[in-house]
Amino acid sequence: MKSLFLPLSLLASLAVSVSAAEELKIDTTLPVECDRKTKKGDTIHVHYRGTLQSNGEKFDASYDRGSPFSFSLGGGQVIKGWDEGLLDMCIGEKRTLTVPPSYGYGQRAIGPIPAGSTLIFETELMGIQGVPNPESIVSKKAEETGGKVAEKVASVASEAAEAVKTIVADTDDTQEHNEL
């Protein structure tokens, strides 16, 4: 029974690591405040730069053409990674999407994109059809994006300083230790 358990547990851990690698990763690189975010069915206008994760080679970019790419979000007109990764986005917001093959082109080679490729897209939402562009783009403040990092670092540093004081106090007694 033990000999069967090890291969099964190894297989299970391998399956978990493969499924984790197959998830769409969305990094918001420029968070923006807005009243209206993208939703399924919107026709959106997006600038992008696409590169291969394997070697960083650019395979396409709307920036090079000087015109954003337009499509209906959530309608299957683009890869699944875009249909899901560009939802709930504000005009002017920038995101980097890490698109595994299951959210991209799968095991098919498409032009300069080899089969089974993980793709990196730097995206910028330029507009939503029927929604007026804001007069100015307002970036979210660090604390609104979950970035109370400075406070957290200060708190941890303070706790560490207290721990050091305790250690020093415990080892800095005036008695001599002549046991050795």
Secondary structure, DSSP 4 states (H G I P E B T S, - for coil): -HHHHHHHHHHHHHHHHHHHHTS-EEEEEE-B--S----TT-EEEEEEEEEETTT--EEEEHHHHTS-EEEETTTTSS-HHHHHHTTT--TT-EEEEEE-GGGTTTT--BTTB-TT--EEEEEEEEEETTBPPPSS--BPPGGGGT-THHHHHHHHHHHHHHHHHHHHHHH--SS-----
